[in-house]
Amino acid sequence: MKKLFGTDGVRGVVNEELTPELALKIGNAAGRFFLGRYDTLLIAKDTRNSGDSLEAALASGAASAGMNVQLVGVLPTPGLAYCTKRGGFLGAVISASHNPAVYNGIKLIADGKKISDEEEVEIENLLTSVPLHYSVFSKIGRISSTDRHRNDYIEHITNLFKDKRFTGLRILVDAANGAVVSVVREVFDNLDIDAEYVSMDPDGININEDCGSMHHEMAGRLLKDEQVGFLFDGDADRCLIVLRGNRLFDGDMIMALNALKMKNTGRLQNAAVVSTVMSNLGFERFLADHGIRLIRTRVGDKYVLEKMLETSSNLGGEQSGHVIFLDRSTTGDGVITALETMDSLKEMHTSLRGFVDQFPVFPQTLKNVPVANRRRVMENEKLKAMLAIIKEDPGLRVVVRPSGTEPLVRVMVEGENEKEVHSTAERLVEIIEEANGE
């Protein structure tokens, strides 16, 4: 069973849970495991100040195992995913996505997507049994830096949308002081998009700080007239939208709008959209009203991708803003999501506000409960009994799950009666807090 890897790679508090020593061991174990299938590891990072030391350690570990390493610099996760698939490289991204700068993480990518759970287990086993194993001196890998992959990614996205027209749209970009600062202005300029930019000045510690997809109210306050705010997270694999009045246009709505365009143009495969158990019931009913099925899977964009491949679907994602256009990218790509959504507005001659007004949203509440031991809390008998009772209520839908990236248990309650939704959520939080104190 995996202990080190979560739903989005390895993640933890810098220099406490995730140290340069651990990064060295991960690089060495990954190098040993993948050498033979891949001879070069690409390493990208976001803008956290801890990225430099983790990058150096990760690269040293892989090179010492015999793998060549190319340091790509600051680049969105989907940018690195594209480069691994295009060039046949192994990839590693040093990022903690939407988390604050005190966190960082390492996720491994191969063939354009995150490595499988089984591969993560094998790497953990290597790391545990033989933490470090060095290649003979003549087989040590070389480490170099290059800007080529960033340029390739910018050119790729520009080419995807070069025949589209985005005139008339007024855009505010909140870059979250994250990885997207390295590409977004150049891409949008190439496509003649009229955009204003905020949170484009990373200093190593201000990534996601009161900005980006986790803090839509900041961009919401800055919107003028008919401007629409596109919000990225730290590694730009997700995108959310905010309208004037701080009205959030979430991942469910983004997928719904794009699903209609794709169906109308004959592009939507399998007449279906893949999302997770966290997506709102209103989203499911909206799609059904338009002849589109919602296929649900477990939380995590890697599991969304797996289900998309399994069902031959080409649109999927999460309410949080990870959206995968599989005919465009093998992973959630915030920049592609923004451009596809802009294109949908032009193609369908609609506005986001007009669309959101007709989109049904069932009362839903999300709670994040800090816990010391996620597994122990989830095994609590009182919690299990409460969940069994709730399951019998046809008016409620509940998801209680341990976070794959933080010491939290996440609670989602949804239903037609808002008062019942909130009271049920509060009761579950109480039980989880009691279990945590035992």
C-alpha positions as CSV (number, residue, x, y, z in Angstrom):
1,M,0.0,0.0,0.0
2,K,1.2,3.5,-0.8
3,K,2.4,5.5,2.1
4,L,4.5,8.2,0.5
5,F,2.5,9.1,-2.6
6,G,-0.9,10.6,-2.3
7,T,-3.5,11.5,-5.0
8,D,-1.1,14.0,-6.5
9,G,2.3,12.6,-5.9
10,V,4.4,13.3,-2.8
11,R,3.5,16.4,-0.9
12,G,4.3,17.9,2.5
13,V,5.6,20.8,4.6
14,V,9.0,21.9,3.2
15,N,12.0,20.8,5.3
16,E,9.8,18.9,7.6
17,E,7.9,16.3,5.6
18,L,9.4,17.0,2.2
19,T,13.2,17.5,2.5
20,P,16.0,17.7,-0.1
21,E,17.1,14.3,1.4
22,L,13.8,12.8,0.5
23,A,13.9,14.4,-3.0
24,L,17.3,12.9,-3.6
25,K,16.0,9.4,-2.7
26,I,12.9,9.9,-4.8
27,G,15.0,10.9,-7.8
28,N,17.3,8.0,-7.3
29,A,14.5,5.4,-6.9
30,A,12.6,6.8,-9.9
31,G,15.8,6.8,-11.9
32,R,16.5,3.2,-11.1
33,F,12.9,2.1,-11.8
34,F,12.4,3.9,-15.1
35,L,16.0,3.6,-16.5
36,G,15.7,1.4,-19.6
37,R,12.3,2.8,-20.5
38,Y,13.5,6.4,-20.4
39,D,17.0,7.8,-20.6
40,T,16.1,11.5,-19.7
41,L,14.2,13.1,-16.9
42,L,12.7,16.5,-17.4
43,I,12.2,18.5,-14.2
44,A,9.8,21.5,-14.0
45,K,8.8,23.5,-11.0
46,D,6.5,26.3,-9.9
47,T,7.6,29.5,-8.2
48,R,8.1,28.4,-4.6
49,N,11.5,29.3,-3.1
50,S,11.9,25.7,-2.0
51,G,11.8,24.6,-5.6
52,D,15.5,25.3,-6.2
53,S,16.9,23.0,-3.5
54,L,14.4,20.2,-4.2
55,E,15.2,20.5,-7.9
56,A,18.9,20.2,-7.3
57,A,18.4,17.2,-5.0
58,L,15.9,15.4,-7.3
59,A,18.2,15.9,-10.3
60,S,21.2,14.6,-8.4
61,G,19.3,11.5,-7.3
62,A,18.2,10.7,-10.8
63,A,21.6,11.4,-12.4
64,S,23.4,9.3,-9.7
65,A,21.2,6.4,-10.8
66,G,22.3,6.8,-14.4
67,M,19.6,9.0,-15.9
68,N,20.2,12.2,-17.8
69,V,18.3,15.3,-16.5
70,Q,17.1,18.4,-18.2
71,L,16.0,21.3,-15.9
72,V,13.1,23.0,-17.6
73,G,12.6,25.8,-15.1
74,V,9.3,27.3,-14.2
75,L,6.6,25.6,-16.3
76,P,3.0,24.6,-15.7
77,T,2.4,20.9,-14.9
78,P,0.4,20.4,-18.2
79,G,3.3,22.0,-20.1
80,L,5.7,19.3,-18.8
81,A,3.1,16.6,-19.4
82,Y,2.9,17.7,-23.1
83,C,6.7,17.7,-23.4
84,T,7.0,14.2,-21.9
85,K,4.5,12.8,-24.4
86,R,5.9,14.7,-27.4
87,G,9.5,13.8,-26.7
88,G,9.3,10.4,-25.0
89,F,10.7,11.7,-21.7
90,L,10.1,10.9,-18.0
91,G,9.0,14.0,-16.1
92,A,8.9,15.4,-12.6
93,V,7.1,18.5,-11.4
94,I,8.0,20.2,-8.2
95,S,4.9,21.9,-7.0
96,A,2.2,21.8,-4.3
97,S,-0.5,23.1,-6.7
98,H,-3.0,25.2,-4.9
99,N,-1.4,24.9,-1.4
100,P,0.5,27.8,0.2
101,A,4.3,28.1,-0.2
102,V,5.1,26.3,3.1
103,Y,4.1,23.1,1.1
104,N,5.8,21.6,-1.9
105,G,5.5,18.4,-3.7
106,I,6.9,16.0,-6.4
107,K,4.8,14.3,-9.0
108,L,6.1,12.0,-11.6
109,I,4.8,12.0,-15.2
110,A,5.3,9.6,-18.1
111,D,3.7,9.6,-21.5
112,G,1.8,12.8,-20.8
113,K,0.1,11.6,-17.6
114,K,0.8,10.9,-13.9
115,I,2.4,7.5,-13.3
116,S,0.1,4.8,-12.1
117,D,-0.6,3.8,-8.5
118,E,1.2,0.5,-9.2
119,E,4.4,2.3,-10.4
120,E,4.2,4.6,-7.3
121,V,4.1,1.5,-5.1
122,E,7.1,0.0,-6.9
123,I,9.1,3.2,-6.4
124,E,8.2,3.3,-2.7
125,N,9.3,-0.3,-2.3
126,L,12.6,0.6,-4.0
127,L,13.1,3.6,-1.8
128,T,12.3,1.6,1.4
129,S,14.4,-1.5,0.6
130,V,17.4,0.3,-0.8
131,P,17.1,4.1,-0.3
132,L,20.0,4.9,-2.5
133,H,21.9,2.9,-5.2
134,Y,24.5,4.7,-7.3
135,S,25.5,3.9,-10.9
136,V,29.1,3.3,-11.8
137,F,31.0,6.5,-12.5
138,S,31.0,5.9,-16.3
139,K,27.2,5.6,-16.3
140,I,26.3,8.7,-14.2
141,G,23.7,10.9,-16.0
142,R,24.4,14.5,-17.1
143,I,22.4,17.5,-15.8
144,S,21.6,20.5,-18.1
145,S,19.2,23.4,-18.3
146,T,17.0,24.3,-21.3
147,D,14.3,26.7,-22.3
148,R,13.3,24.7,-25.3
149,H,10.5,22.8,-23.7
150,R,8.8,26.0,-22.5
151,N,8.9,27.4,-26.0
152,D,7.5,24.1,-27.5
153,Y,4.6,24.2,-25.1
154,I,3.8,27.9,-25.9
155,E,3.9,27.1,-29.6
156,H,1.7,24.0,-29.1
157,I,-1.1,25.9,-27.4
158,T,-0.9,28.8,-29.9
159,N,-1.2,26.4,-32.8
160,L,-4.3,24.7,-31.2
161,F,-6.2,27.9,-31.2
162,K,-4.6,30.0,-34.0
163,D,-7.7,29.8,-36.1
164,K,-10.0,31.0,-33.3
165,R,-11.1,34.6,-32.9
166,F,-11.3,36.0,-29.4
167,T,-12.1,39.6,-30.3
168,G,-14.7,41.3,-28.1
169,L,-13.8,39.4,-24.9
170,R,-12.5,41.3,-22.0
171,I,-10.3,39.2,-19.8
172,L,-8.7,39.5,-16.3
173,V,-6.0,36.9,-15.6
174,D,-5.1,36.0,-12.0
175,A,-1.9,34.0,-12.4
176,A,-1.7,33.2,-8.6
177,N,2.0,34.2,-8.7
178,G,2.5,30.7,-9.9
179,A,3.9,28.7,-12.8
180,V,1.5,30.1,-15.4
181,V,3.4,33.4,-15.3
182,S,6.0,31.7,-17.5
183,V,3.6,31.2,-20.5
184,V,0.2,32.9,-20.2
185,R,1.0,36.4,-21.4
186,E,2.9,35.1,-24.4
187,V,0.2,32.7,-25.4
188,F,-2.6,35.3,-25.1
189,D,-0.6,37.9,-27.0
190,N,0.0,35.4,-29.8
191,L,-3.8,34.9,-30.0
192,D,-4.6,38.7,-29.8
193,I,-6.5,38.3,-26.5
194,D,-7.3,41.5,-24.7
195,A,-6.2,40.7,-21.2
196,E,-5.3,42.4,-18.0
197,Y,-3.0,40.6,-15.6
198,V,-2.7,40.4,-11.8
199,S,-0.6,38.3,-9.4
200,M,2.2,38.0,-12.0
201,D,5.0,38.8,-9.6
202,P,6.2,35.7,-7.8
203,D,8.7,36.2,-5.0
204,G,9.1,32.6,-3.9
205,I,6.6,32.8,-1.0
206,N,3.5,34.6,-2.4
207,I,2.2,31.8,-4.6
208,N,-1.6,31.3,-4.0
209,E,-1.4,34.0,-1.3
210,D,-4.8,35.7,-1.4
211,C,-5.0,35.2,-5.1
212,G,-5.6,32.6,-7.8
213,S,-8.3,29.9,-8.0
214,M,-8.5,29.5,-4.2
215,H,-9.2,33.2,-3.6
216,H,-11.6,34.3,-6.4
217,E,-12.8,37.2,-4.3
218,M,-9.6,39.1,-5.0
219,A,-10.0,39.1,-8.8
220,G,-13.8,39.5,-8.3
221,R,-13.2,42.9,-6.7
222,L,-11.0,44.1,-9.6
223,L,-13.3,43.2,-12.5
224,K,-14.5,46.1,-14.6
225,D,-17.7,46.3,-16.7
226,E,-17.9,43.2,-18.8
227,Q,-14.6,41.7,-17.7
228,V,-14.4,38.0,-16.9
229,G,-11.7,36.7,-14.5
230,F,-9.8,33.5,-15.3
231,L,-8.1,32.2,-12.2
232,F,-5.2,29.7,-12.1
233,D,-3.6,27.7,-9.3
234,G,0.0,27.3,-8.5
235,D,0.9,24.8,-11.2
236,A,-1.8,25.9,-13.7
237,D,-3.5,22.5,-14.1
238,R,-6.7,24.0,-13.1
239,C,-8.7,27.1,-14.0
240,L,-11.8,28.7,-12.5
241,I,-13.8,31.8,-13.6
242,V,-15.2,34.7,-11.6
243,L,-17.8,37.1,-12.7
244,R,-18.6,40.6,-11.4
245,G,-20.2,40.4,-8.0
246,N,-17.8,37.6,-7.0
247,R,-20.0,35.0,-8.7
248,L,-17.9,31.9,-9.1
249,F,-18.2,29.8,-12.3
250,D,-16.8,26.5,-11.1
251,G,-15.5,23.4,-12.9
252,D,-18.9,21.8,-13.2
253,M,-20.2,24.9,-15.0
254,I,-17.1,25.1,-17.2
255,M,-17.5,21.4,-18.2
256,A,-21.2,21.9,-18.9
257,L,-20.7,24.9,-21.2
258,N,-17.9,23.2,-23.1
259,A,-19.9,20.0,-23.3
260,L,-22.7,21.8,-25.1
261,K,-20.4,23.3,-27.6
262,M,-18.6,20.0,-28.2
263,K,-21.9,18.2,-28.7
264,N,-23.2,20.8,-31.1
265,T,-20.1,20.6,-33.2
266,G,-19.9,16.8,-33.1
267,R,-16.7,16.8,-31.1
268,L,-18.1,15.3,-27.8
269,Q,-17.2,11.6,-27.7
270,N,-19.5,9.0,-26.1
271,A,-22.1,11.6,-25.4
272,A,-20.7,11.8,-21.9
273,V,-18.7,13.8,-19.4
274,V,-16.5,12.2,-16.7
275,S,-16.4,13.8,-13.3
276,T,-16.1,12.8,-9.7
277,V,-18.4,12.1,-6.8
278,M,-17.9,15.7,-5.7
279,S,-19.7,17.2,-8.7
280,N,-23.1,18.8,-8.0
281,L,-26.3,16.9,-8.8
282,G,-27.5,20.0,-10.7
283,F,-24.6,19.5,-13.1
284,E,-25.7,15.9,-13.7
285,R,-29.3,16.9,-14.3
286,F,-28.3,19.8,-16.6
287,L,-26.3,17.4,-18.8
288,A,-29.1,14.8,-18.8
289,D,-31.5,17.5,-20.0
290,H,-29.2,18.0,-23.0
291,G,-28.8,14.3,-23.8
292,I,-25.4,13.9,-22.1
293,R,-24.5,11.4,-19.5
294,L,-22.4,12.1,-16.4
295,I,-20.0,9.3,-15.5
296,R,-18.7,9.6,-11.9
297,T,-15.4,8.3,-10.5
298,R,-13.2,8.8,-7.4
299,V,-11.7,12.2,-6.6
300,G,-8.4,13.0,-8.3
301,D,-7.7,14.1,-11.9
302,K,-5.6,11.0,-12.5
303,Y,-8.7,8.9,-11.8
304,V,-10.8,11.1,-14.0
305,L,-8.3,10.5,-16.8
306,E,-8.3,6.7,-16.2
307,K,-12.2,6.7,-16.5
308,M,-12.1,8.8,-19.6
309,L,-9.7,6.4,-21.3
310,E,-11.8,3.5,-20.1
311,T,-15.1,4.9,-21.5
312,S,-13.6,6.6,-24.6
313,S,-14.7,10.0,-23.4
314,N,-12.8,13.2,-24.3
315,L,-14.2,15.7,-21.7
316,G,-13.9,15.3,-18.0
317,G,-12.7,17.0,-14.9
318,E,-13.5,18.2,-11.3
319,Q,-15.5,20.9,-9.7
320,S,-12.3,22.3,-8.5
321,G,-11.3,23.4,-12.0
322,H,-9.2,20.5,-13.3
323,V,-10.7,20.0,-16.7
324,I,-9.3,17.6,-19.3
325,F,-9.9,18.0,-23.0
326,L,-8.5,14.7,-24.0
327,D,-8.3,15.6,-27.7
328,R,-6.2,18.6,-26.7
329,S,-4.2,17.4,-23.7
330,T,-3.5,14.3,-21.6
331,T,-4.0,16.2,-18.3
332,G,-5.9,19.1,-16.8
333,D,-4.6,22.3,-18.4
334,G,-5.7,25.6,-17.1
335,V,-4.6,27.6,-20.1
336,I,-6.4,25.3,-22.5
337,T,-9.5,25.3,-20.3
338,A,-9.5,29.1,-20.4
339,L,-9.2,29.2,-24.2
340,E,-11.8,26.5,-24.8
341,T,-14.2,28.4,-22.6
342,M,-13.6,31.7,-24.4
343,D,-14.2,29.8,-27.7
344,S,-17.4,28.4,-26.3
345,L,-18.7,31.9,-25.5
346,K,-18.0,33.0,-29.1
347,E,-19.3,29.8,-30.7
348,M,-22.6,29.7,-28.7
349,H,-23.2,33.5,-28.7
350,T,-23.8,33.5,-25.0
351,S,-22.4,35.1,-21.8
352,L,-21.2,33.4,-18.7
353,R,-23.7,35.3,-16.6
354,G,-26.5,34.2,-18.9
355,F,-25.3,30.6,-18.7
356,V,-24.9,30.5,-15.0
357,D,-28.4,31.9,-14.5
358,Q,-29.9,28.8,-16.2
359,F,-27.6,26.3,-14.5
360,P,-29.2,24.4,-11.6
361,V,-27.1,24.2,-8.4
362,F,-28.3,22.0,-5.6
363,P,-27.4,23.2,-2.0
364,Q,-24.0,21.8,-1.3
365,T,-21.5,22.3,1.5
366,L,-17.9,21.3,1.7
367,K,-16.0,21.0,5.0
368,N,-12.3,20.3,5.6
369,V,-11.7,18.9,9.1
370,P,-8.1,18.8,10.3
371,V,-7.1,15.4,11.7
372,A,-4.0,13.7,13.1
373,N,-4.7,10.3,11.6
374,R,-6.9,10.1,8.5
375,R,-7.1,6.4,8.4
376,R,-8.1,6.0,12.0
377,V,-10.8,8.6,11.7
378,M,-12.3,6.9,8.6
379,E,-12.4,3.6,10.5
380,N,-14.4,5.1,13.4
381,E,-17.5,3.0,14.0
382,K,-19.7,6.0,15.0
383,L,-18.8,7.7,11.7
384,K,-19.6,4.5,9.7
385,A,-22.9,4.1,11.5
386,M,-23.9,7.8,10.7
387,L,-23.0,7.4,7.1
388,A,-25.1,4.2,6.8
389,I,-28.1,6.1,8.2
390,I,-27.6,9.0,5.8
391,K,-27.3,6.6,2.8
392,E,-30.9,5.6,3.3
393,D,-32.1,9.2,2.9
394,P,-32.9,9.7,-0.9
395,G,-32.8,13.5,-0.4
396,L,-29.1,13.6,0.6
397,R,-25.9,12.8,-1.1
398,V,-22.8,12.6,1.1
399,V,-19.1,12.0,0.4
400,V,-16.7,11.7,3.4
401,R,-13.1,11.0,2.3
402,P,-9.5,11.5,3.5
403,S,-7.6,14.2,1.6
404,G,-4.9,12.7,-0.5
405,T,-2.6,15.8,-0.1
406,E,-3.3,17.3,3.4
407,P,-4.0,16.1,6.9
408,L,-7.7,16.6,6.5
409,V,-10.9,14.6,6.2
410,R,-13.2,16.3,3.6
411,V,-17.0,16.3,4.0
412,M,-19.4,17.0,1.1
413,V,-23.1,17.1,1.7
414,E,-25.6,17.9,-1.0
415,G,-29.4,17.8,-1.2
416,E,-32.6,19.7,-2.1
417,N,-33.1,21.1,1.5
418,E,-30.4,23.6,2.4
419,K,-31.1,23.5,6.1
420,E,-30.8,19.7,6.2
421,V,-27.6,19.8,4.1
422,H,-25.9,22.1,6.6
423,S,-27.2,20.3,9.7
424,T,-26.0,17.0,8.4
425,A,-22.6,18.4,7.5
426,E,-22.2,19.9,11.0
427,R,-23.1,16.6,12.6
428,L,-20.5,14.7,10.5
429,V,-17.9,17.3,11.4
430,E,-18.7,16.8,15.1
431,I,-18.3,13.1,14.8
432,I,-15.0,13.4,12.9
433,E,-13.6,15.8,15.5
434,E,-14.6,13.4,18.3
435,A,-12.9,10.6,16.5
436,N,-9.8,12.6,16.0
437,G,-9.6,13.3,19.8
438,E,-9.9,9.7,20.8
